[in-house]
Amino acid sequence: MREHWDAYCTLSLVYFLTFPECGGGDGPILESVRRVAEDGFFGAIEISRINDAEASRQVARLIEQTRLQVAFGAQPIILNHPGRQAQS
């Protein structure tokens, strides 16, 4: 392989696993997403809900200003749903 791995894939970060304090949609979301965006190592971020509307707008603006690709991670919502029945 003569080229950098960026030529073959995009390394992504599962945000809510890296910052579990933000997994429920609260916490220092803007600050932690900014850390990821400014780092430059990751090319994509998988993020879940953001409960605060203003924080959500600010995160959207931040991501628009970077090269980060974005995906929505539904796992925290699905796995923490109160009506979910435990599998036996």
N, CA, C and O atoms as a GROMACS GRO file, in nm:
protein
  352
    1MET      N    1   0.086  -0.116   0.000
    1MET     CA    2   0.000   0.000   0.000
    1MET      C    3   0.091   0.123   0.000
    1MET      O    4   0.165   0.148   0.095
    2ARG      N    5   0.083   0.198  -0.107
    2ARG     CA    6   0.170   0.315  -0.122
    2ARG      C    7   0.103   0.445  -0.080
    2ARG      O    8   0.170   0.546  -0.055
    3GLU      N    9  -0.029   0.442  -0.072
    3GLU     CA   10  -0.102   0.562  -0.036
    3GLU      C   11  -0.142   0.557   0.112
    3GLU      O   12  -0.144   0.450   0.174
    4HIS      N   13  -0.173   0.673   0.166
    4HIS     CA   14  -0.223   0.680   0.302
    4HIS      C   15  -0.356   0.607   0.309
    4HIS      O   16  -0.428   0.600   0.210
    5TRP      N   17  -0.390   0.552   0.425
    5TRP     CA   18  -0.515   0.477   0.439
    5TRP      C   19  -0.638   0.561   0.408
    5TRP      O   20  -0.743   0.506   0.377
    6ASP      N   21  -0.626   0.694   0.416
    6ASP     CA   22  -0.738   0.782   0.380
    6ASP      C   23  -0.785   0.761   0.237
    6ASP      O   24  -0.900   0.788   0.204
    7ALA      N   25  -0.696   0.711   0.152
    7ALA     CA   26  -0.732   0.686   0.012
    7ALA      C   27  -0.825   0.565   0.000
    7ALA      O   28  -0.888   0.547  -0.104
    8TYR      N   29  -0.834   0.484   0.103
    8TYR     CA   30  -0.912   0.360   0.098
    8TYR      C   31  -1.034   0.358   0.190
    8TYR      O   32  -1.131   0.286   0.164
    9CYS      N   33  -1.031   0.438   0.296
    9CYS     CA   34  -1.141   0.435   0.391
    9CYS      C   35  -1.146   0.564   0.471
    9CYS      O   36  -1.053   0.645   0.467
   10THR      N   37  -1.254   0.582   0.543
   10THR     CA   38  -1.270   0.696   0.633
   10THR      C   39  -1.283   0.642   0.774
   10THR      O   40  -1.374   0.564   0.804
   11LEU      N   41  -1.194   0.682   0.859
   11LEU     CA   42  -1.198   0.638   0.998
   11LEU      C   43  -1.303   0.722   1.071
   11LEU      O   44  -1.299   0.845   1.067
   12SER      N   45  -1.396   0.654   1.136
   12SER     CA   46  -1.504   0.727   1.204
   12SER      C   47  -1.500   0.702   1.355
   12SER      O   48  -1.434   0.610   1.403
   13LEU      N   49  -1.571   0.787   1.426
   13LEU     CA   50  -1.578   0.780   1.570
   13LEU      C   51  -1.723   0.762   1.611
   13LEU      O   52  -1.810   0.838   1.566
   14VAL      N   53  -1.750   0.664   1.696
   14VAL     CA   54  -1.884   0.648   1.752
   14VAL      C   55  -1.886   0.738   1.876
   14VAL      O   56  -1.841   0.702   1.984
   15TYR      N   57  -1.940   0.857   1.854
   15TYR     CA   58  -1.934   0.965   1.952
   15TYR      C   59  -1.988   0.927   2.089
   15TYR      O   60  -1.923   0.953   2.191
   16PHE      N   61  -2.104   0.867   2.093
   16PHE     CA   62  -2.170   0.840   2.222
   16PHE      C   63  -2.102   0.728   2.299
   16PHE      O   64  -2.130   0.711   2.418
   17LEU      N   65  -2.015   0.651   2.236
   17LEU     CA   66  -1.934   0.554   2.310
   17LEU      C   67  -1.805   0.617   2.361
   17LEU      O   68  -1.754   0.579   2.467
   18THR      N   69  -1.754   0.712   2.286
   18THR     CA   70  -1.633   0.782   2.328
   18THR      C   71  -1.663   0.883   2.438
   18THR      O   72  -1.581   0.905   2.528
   19PHE      N   73  -1.780   0.944   2.431
   19PHE     CA   74  -1.824   1.041   2.532
   19PHE      C   75  -1.956   0.994   2.592
   19PHE      O   76  -2.061   1.051   2.563
   20PRO      N   77  -1.953   0.890   2.676
   20PRO     CA   78  -2.078   0.833   2.728
   20PRO      C   79  -2.160   0.931   2.811
   20PRO      O   80  -2.282   0.914   2.824
   21GLU      N   81  -2.098   1.032   2.867
   21GLU     CA   82  -2.171   1.131   2.945
   21GLU      C   83  -2.266   1.212   2.856
   21GLU      O   84  -2.356   1.280   2.906
   22CYS      N   85  -2.247   1.205   2.725
   22CYS     CA   86  -2.332   1.277   2.630
   22CYS      C   87  -2.428   1.184   2.556
   22CYS      O   88  -2.507   1.229   2.474
   23GLY      N   89  -2.423   1.056   2.585
   23GLY     CA   90  -2.502   0.957   2.514
   23GLY      C   91  -2.652   0.975   2.525
   23GLY      O   92  -2.725   0.931   2.437
   24GLY      N   93  -2.699   1.039   2.632
   24GLY     CA   94  -2.842   1.061   2.649
   24GLY      C   95  -2.891   1.189   2.585
   24GLY      O   96  -3.010   1.221   2.592
   25GLY      N   97  -2.801   1.263   2.521
   25GLY     CA   98  -2.840   1.386   2.454
   25GLY      C   99  -2.812   1.512   2.532
   25GLY      O  100  -2.844   1.622   2.488
   26ASP      N  101  -2.752   1.497   2.651
   26ASP     CA  102  -2.717   1.612   2.735
   26ASP      C  103  -2.568   1.607   2.765
   26ASP      O  104  -2.499   1.511   2.729
   27GLY      N  105  -2.519   1.710   2.830
   27GLY     CA  106  -2.378   1.714   2.867
   27GLY      C  107  -2.302   1.810   2.778
   27GLY      O  108  -2.362   1.888   2.704
   28PRO      N  109  -2.169   1.806   2.786
   28PRO     CA  110  -2.085   1.900   2.709
   28PRO      C  111  -2.073   1.858   2.562
   28PRO      O  112  -1.963   1.832   2.513
   29ILE      N  113  -2.186   1.854   2.494
   29ILE     CA  114  -2.188   1.801   2.356
   29ILE      C  115  -2.109   1.890   2.261
   29ILE      O  116  -2.023   1.841   2.188
   30LEU      N  117  -2.136   2.018   2.259
   30LEU     CA  118  -2.067   2.107   2.166
   30LEU      C  119  -1.916   2.103   2.188
   30LEU      O  120  -1.840   2.095   2.092
   31GLU      N  121  -1.875   2.108   2.312
   31GLU     CA  122  -1.732   2.109   2.342
   31GLU      C  123  -1.665   1.978   2.298
   31GLU      O  124  -1.555   1.981   2.242
   32SER      N  125  -1.730   1.866   2.322
   32SER     CA  126  -1.668   1.738   2.287
   32SER      C  127  -1.671   1.714   2.136
   32SER      O  128  -1.577   1.657   2.081
   33VAL      N  129  -1.778   1.755   2.068
   33VAL     CA  130  -1.780   1.743   1.921
   33VAL      C  131  -1.673   1.834   1.861
   33VAL      O  132  -1.609   1.797   1.763
   34ARG      N  133  -1.654   1.951   1.919
   34ARG     CA  134  -1.549   2.041   1.871
   34ARG      C  135  -1.412   1.975   1.884
   34ARG      O  136  -1.329   1.987   1.794
   35ARG      N  137  -1.388   1.906   1.995
   35ARG     CA  138  -1.259   1.836   2.012
   35ARG      C  139  -1.236   1.736   1.899
   35ARG      O  140  -1.126   1.728   1.845
   36VAL      N  141  -1.340   1.661   1.864
   36VAL     CA  142  -1.329   1.562   1.757
   36VAL      C  143  -1.305   1.632   1.623
   36VAL      O  144  -1.217   1.593   1.546
   37ALA      N  145  -1.384   1.737   1.596
   37ALA     CA  146  -1.375   1.808   1.469
   37ALA      C  147  -1.239   1.874   1.450
   37ALA      O  148  -1.184   1.874   1.340
   38GLU      N  149  -1.185   1.929   1.555
   38GLU     CA  150  -1.057   1.999   1.546
   38GLU      C  151  -0.937   1.905   1.547
   38GLU      O  152  -0.827   1.945   1.509
   39ASP      N  153  -0.957   1.782   1.590
   39ASP     CA  154  -0.848   1.687   1.600
   39ASP      C  155  -0.790   1.652   1.462
   39ASP      O  156  -0.668   1.645   1.446
   40GLY      N  157  -0.877   1.631   1.363
   40GLY     CA  158  -0.830   1.599   1.230
   40GLY      C  159  -0.801   1.453   1.203
   40GLY      O  160  -0.778   1.415   1.088
   41PHE      N  161  -0.802   1.370   1.304
   41PHE     CA  162  -0.771   1.228   1.286
   41PHE      C  163  -0.888   1.152   1.225
   41PHE      O  164  -0.869   1.067   1.138
   42PHE      N  165  -1.008   1.183   1.270
   42PHE     CA  166  -1.128   1.114   1.223
   42PHE      C  167  -1.190   1.188   1.105
   42PHE      O  168  -1.188   1.311   1.101
   43GLY      N  169  -1.243   1.113   1.011
   43GLY     CA  170  -1.308   1.172   0.894
   43GLY      C  171  -1.459   1.172   0.906
   43GLY      O  172  -1.527   1.236   0.826
   44ALA      N  173  -1.512   1.102   1.006
   44ALA     CA  174  -1.657   1.094   1.022
   44ALA      C  175  -1.690   1.078   1.170
   44ALA      O  176  -1.608   1.031   1.249
   45ILE      N  177  -1.812   1.116   1.205
   45ILE     CA  178  -1.859   1.104   1.342
   45ILE      C  179  -2.000   1.048   1.338
   45ILE      O  180  -2.083   1.091   1.258
   46GLU      N  181  -2.027   0.951   1.424
   46GLU     CA  182  -2.161   0.894   1.438
   46GLU      C  183  -2.218   0.949   1.568
   46GLU      O  184  -2.172   0.915   1.677
   47ILE      N  185  -2.318   1.034   1.555
   47ILE     CA  186  -2.371   1.106   1.670
   47ILE      C  187  -2.519   1.074   1.686
   47ILE      O  188  -2.587   1.041   1.589
   48SER      N  189  -2.568   1.084   1.807
   48SER     CA  190  -2.708   1.054   1.835
   48SER      C  191  -2.782   1.184   1.866
   48SER      O  192  -2.741   1.292   1.823
   49ARG      N  193  -2.889   1.174   1.940
   49ARG     CA  194  -2.972   1.292   1.966
   49ARG      C  195  -2.898   1.396   2.049
   49ARG      O  196  -2.806   1.367   2.125
   50ILE      N  197  -2.942   1.520   2.030
   50ILE     CA  198  -2.896   1.633   2.109
   50ILE      C  199  -3.023   1.700   2.160
   50ILE      O  200  -3.101   1.753   2.081
   51ASN      N  201  -3.043   1.698   2.289
   51ASN     CA  202  -3.169   1.745   2.348
   51ASN      C  203  -3.186   1.897   2.342
   51ASN      O  204  -3.298   1.945   2.325
   52ASP      N  205  -3.078   1.970   2.355
   52ASP     CA  206  -3.085   2.116   2.354
   52ASP      C  207  -3.084   2.166   2.209
   52ASP      O  208  -2.989   2.141   2.134
   53ALA      N  209  -3.189   2.238   2.170
   53ALA     CA  210  -3.202   2.283   2.031
   53ALA      C  211  -3.089   2.376   1.989
   53ALA      O  212  -3.040   2.366   1.876
   54GLU      N  213  -3.047   2.465   2.077
   54GLU     CA  214  -2.939   2.557   2.041
   54GLU      C  215  -2.806   2.482   2.026
   54GLU      O  216  -2.730   2.509   1.934
   55ALA      N  217  -2.780   2.389   2.116
   55ALA     CA  218  -2.658   2.308   2.104
   55ALA      C  219  -2.660   2.229   1.974
   55ALA      O  220  -2.557   2.215   1.908
   56SER      N  221  -2.776   2.178   1.936
   56SER     CA  222  -2.790   2.104   1.811
   56SER      C  223  -2.757   2.193   1.692
   56SER      O  224  -2.686   2.150   1.601
   57ARG      N  225  -2.807   2.316   1.690
   57ARG     CA  226  -2.776   2.410   1.582
   57ARG      C  227  -2.627   2.442   1.577
   57ARG      O  228  -2.568   2.450   1.470
   58GLN      N  229  -2.567   2.460   1.694
   58GLN     CA  230  -2.425   2.492   1.698
   58GLN      C  231  -2.339   2.375   1.650
   58GLN      O  232  -2.239   2.395   1.581
   59VAL      N  233  -2.378   2.254   1.688
   59VAL     CA  234  -2.306   2.134   1.640
   59VAL      C  235  -2.320   2.124   1.489
   59VAL      O  236  -2.222   2.093   1.420
   60ALA      N  237  -2.439   2.148   1.437
   60ALA     CA  238  -2.461   2.142   1.292
   60ALA      C  239  -2.372   2.244   1.220
   60ALA      O  240  -2.312   2.212   1.118
   61ARG      N  241  -2.364   2.365   1.272
   61ARG     CA  242  -2.278   2.468   1.211
   61ARG      C  243  -2.132   2.427   1.217
   61ARG      O  244  -2.058   2.444   1.120
   62LEU      N  245  -2.091   2.373   1.331
   62LEU     CA  246  -1.952   2.329   1.347
   62LEU      C  247  -1.918   2.221   1.244
   62LEU      O  248  -1.813   2.226   1.180
   63ILE      N  249  -2.006   2.125   1.230
   63ILE     CA  250  -1.980   2.015   1.137
   63ILE      C  251  -1.980   2.065   0.993
   63ILE      O  252  -1.901   2.016   0.911
   64GLU      N  253  -2.066   2.161   0.960
   64GLU     CA  254  -2.066   2.219   0.826
   64GLU      C  255  -1.933   2.287   0.793
   64GLU      O  256  -1.892   2.290   0.677
   65GLN      N  257  -1.866   2.340   0.894
   65GLN     CA  258  -1.741   2.411   0.874
   65GLN      C  259  -1.620   2.319   0.867
   65GLN      O  260  -1.509   2.364   0.838
   66THR      N  261  -1.640   2.190   0.893
   66THR     CA  262  -1.530   2.095   0.892
   66THR      C  263  -1.545   1.998   0.776
   66THR      O  264  -1.640   2.007   0.698
   67ARG      N  265  -1.453   1.908   0.766
   67ARG     CA  266  -1.458   1.805   0.663
   67ARG      C  267  -1.525   1.677   0.713
   67ARG      O  268  -1.531   1.578   0.641
   68LEU      N  269  -1.576   1.679   0.836
   68LEU     CA  270  -1.636   1.559   0.895
   68LEU      C  271  -1.760   1.513   0.821
   68LEU      O  272  -1.848   1.594   0.789
   69GLN      N  273  -1.767   1.385   0.794
   69GLN     CA  274  -1.891   1.324   0.749
   69GLN      C  275  -1.970   1.289   0.875
   69GLN      O  276  -1.912   1.267   0.981
   70VAL      N  277  -2.103   1.285   0.864
   70VAL     CA  278  -2.186   1.262   0.981
   70VAL      C  279  -2.285   1.149   0.954
   70VAL      O  280  -2.341   1.138   0.845
   71ALA      N  281  -2.304   1.066   1.056
   71ALA     CA  282  -2.406   0.961   1.052
   71ALA      C  283  -2.484   0.970   1.182
   71ALA      O  284  -2.431   1.012   1.285
   72PHE      N  285  -2.609   0.928   1.177
   72PHE     CA  286  -2.691   0.928   1.298
   72PHE      C  287  -2.684   0.792   1.362
   72PHE      O  288  -2.710   0.690   1.298
   73GLY      N  289  -2.649   0.788   1.490
   73GLY     CA  290  -2.644   0.664   1.565
   73GLY      C  291  -2.771   0.648   1.647
   73GLY      O  292  -2.794   0.722   1.742
   74ALA      N  293  -2.853   0.553   1.611
   74ALA     CA  294  -2.980   0.533   1.680
   74ALA      C  295  -2.969   0.438   1.799
   74ALA      O  296  -3.066   0.421   1.873
   75GLN      N  297  -2.855   0.376   1.820
   75GLN     CA  298  -2.840   0.276   1.924
   75GLN      C  299  -2.881   0.325   2.063
   75GLN      O  300  -2.954   0.253   2.131
   76PRO      N  301  -2.838   0.443   2.109
   76PRO     CA  302  -2.880   0.485   2.243
   76PRO      C  303  -3.031   0.498   2.256
   76PRO      O  304  -3.087   0.467   2.362
   77ILE      N  305  -3.097   0.543   2.153
   77ILE     CA  306  -3.242   0.559   2.157
   77ILE      C  307  -3.310   0.423   2.157
   77ILE      O  308  -3.401   0.399   2.236
   78ILE      N  309  -3.266   0.335   2.069
   78ILE     CA  310  -3.327   0.203   2.058
   78ILE      C  311  -3.301   0.119   2.183
   78ILE      O  312  -3.393   0.057   2.236
   79LEU      N  313  -3.178   0.117   2.229
   79LEU     CA  314  -3.142   0.030   2.341
   79LEU      C  315  -3.193   0.078   2.475
   79LEU      O  316  -3.205   0.000   2.569
   80ASN      N  317  -3.222   0.207   2.486
   80ASN     CA  318  -3.271   0.262   2.613
   80ASN      C  319  -3.419   0.291   2.610
   80ASN      O  320  -3.471   0.357   2.700
   81HIS      N  321  -3.488   0.244   2.509
   81HIS     CA  322  -3.632   0.268   2.498
   81HIS      C  323  -3.703   0.200   2.614
   81HIS      O  324  -3.682   0.081   2.638
   82PRO      N  325  -3.788   0.273   2.687
   82PRO     CA  326  -3.853   0.215   2.806
   82PRO      C  327  -3.946   0.099   2.776
   82PRO      O  328  -3.970   0.016   2.864
   83GLY      N  329  -3.999   0.089   2.655
   83GLY     CA  330  -4.091  -0.019   2.622
   83GLY      C  331  -4.020  -0.144   2.572
   83GLY      O  332  -4.086  -0.244   2.540
   84ARG      N  333  -3.890  -0.141   2.564
   84ARG     CA  334  -3.812  -0.253   2.512
   84ARG      C  335  -3.818  -0.370   2.609
   84ARG      O  336  -3.795  -0.353   2.729
   85GLN      N  337  -3.848  -0.486   2.558
   85GLN     CA  338  -3.854  -0.608   2.641
   85GLN      C  339  -3.718  -0.679   2.637
   85GLN      O  340  -3.655  -0.688   2.532
   86ALA      N  341  -3.675  -0.727   2.749
   86ALA     CA  342  -3.550  -0.802   2.757
   86ALA      C  343  -3.566  -0.934   2.682
   86ALA      O  344  -3.669  -1.001   2.691
   87GLN      N  345  -3.461  -0.969   2.609
   87GLN     CA  346  -3.460  -1.097   2.537
   87GLN      C  347  -3.413  -1.207   2.630
   87GLN      O  348  -3.319  -1.188   2.708
   88SER      N  349  -3.479  -1.324   2.622
   88SER     CA  350  -3.436  -1.434   2.708
   88SER      C  351  -3.371  -1.543   2.626
   88SER      O  352  -3.328  -1.644   2.681
   0.00000   0.00000   0.00000
